[in-house]
Amino acid sequence: MEEPVRARIRRVYTEEGVYFITAVTHHRHPIFAQPDEIERLRATMRLVKELHPFTMLAYVFLHEHFLVRLGPTTNISKVMHSIKRNYTLNYKAARDENGRVTLWQHGFWDHVIRSERDFKNHMDYIHYNPVRHGYVTRPEDYPHSSYMEYVRRGWYEIGWGHKEPDYLIGIDIPDL
């Protein structure tokens, strides 16, 4: 029997590297379908940035995909452990829960960005994801991603992603 993907994952630590991250909720429970939980995750990430410096380059709060650049004093494992742990603590505190709560699947999937093309492909993957999963028909209609920020910056034009870009067809992220 083949090992699950997460058992075969070997982390590559790159100082101040740019990483594409996928973190998945336990049993893919749609915790972040609720706006208050998205705000709780954002608040948690702001706190974690102070503890383990990183810069959020792109995101979609759906199946939690991020592009981050690490600060010089941390690594991706510390950042992700801190996000998941602190979010869980904040979630429990908001509900006055004391018992064990499992919100996240074990581990996370990461990919070190190696080129400008790799960066663009992962940025596009993130921003097209709500369309791919049927939440919206156009990326600009999904409010919990960095897509519109990049439209404002001129990286995308409205109309991008109204159909799946050919280079994204068949790209799939391993299941955790």
Buried (B, 14 or more C-beta within 10 A) or exposed (E): EEEEEBEEBEEEEBEEBBBBBBBBBEEEEEBBEEEEBBEBBBEBBEBBBEEBBBEBBBBBBBBBBBBBBBBEEBBBBBBBBBBBEBBBEBBBEEEEEEEEEEBBBEBBBBBBBEEEEBBEBBBBBBBBBBBBEEBBEBBBEBEBBBBBEBBEEEBBEEEBBEEEEEEBEEBEBEEB
